[in-house]
Amino acid sequence: MGDWDRLRNDLAELDRLMVAFSGGVDSSFLAWVAHDVLGDRAHAVTAVSPSLAEAEREDCALLAAEWGLQWSEVLTAEMERAAYVSNDGDRCYWCKDALMEAVAPLAEATSSTVALGVNIDDLGDHRPGQRAAAERGAVFPLVDAGFSKADVREWSQRLGLRTWDKPAAPCLASRIPYGTPVTLGALASVGDAEAALRRLGFAELRVRHYGDVARIEVPDERLADVVAQRATVVEAVREAGYRYVTLDLEGLRSGNLNAALGLGPSVQRP
């Protein structure tokens, strides 16, 4: 179980904190606790780019207003980096590097430390973005206090945060297989297709992008629901720009595209 007292004490010692706030379960929890401990000395910052789904951007604004967070947006320029667009195994490194570059002026102006909502479960996956953030001086308070994803959800529920059961929503670029260039068109198609499917009631899903083929992943228990709404699902995904619509019978598997790298789970502590 995560150490609640240590988390609060660690945040208090940091004095001024800038939390990278994506609206997900982890970053929302960290932003709320930081605000509770530090007040206006905590600043939540949302990185805006084509890889951020519009619904997530809007929810960040809503959460900031609901919780009274000091909040702002920064534009990131990862799409201008050839190493990011080429989409090799280190794509996430260049994404987080761009985030840290965009946030740095704000952090320096207020003498703030940048914090990311990484939890201990994240350490066992291929996440080069953690390395990029750590190299630029970011801290990982949830990891230091021993919080797992389950701990974050449990504490969020105790605190009455509506994000406690929010489905994971990684950046849209994570739907594009390694080796396939990240383009504005591909990101838009993924975002539009997923938004359409959520409107049909599929809260947890991924639309994997394979050119003109969309591969839909939903939890095992929702596979039959997709088939039952087959015509509506196909129409929605085709309107997003895909020609072929497929359903992955293995179900939703977060981060499964990492298998193409030939990497097993590797612990990489920041």
Buried (B, 14 or more C-beta within 10 A) or exposed (E): EBBBEBBBEBBEEBEBBBBBBBBBBBBBBBBBBBBEBBEEBBBBBBBBBBBBBEBBBEBBEEBBEEBEBBBBBBEBEBBEBEEBBBBEBBBBBBBBBBBBBBBBEBBEEEEBBBBBBBBBBBBEBBBBBBBBBBEBEBBBBBBBBBBBBEBBBBBBEEEEBBBBEBBEBBBBBBBBEBEBEBBEEBBBBBBBBBBBBBEEEBEBBBBBBBEEEBBBBBBEEBBEBBEEBEEEBBEBBBEBBBEEBEBBEEBBEBBBBBEEEEEEEEEBEB
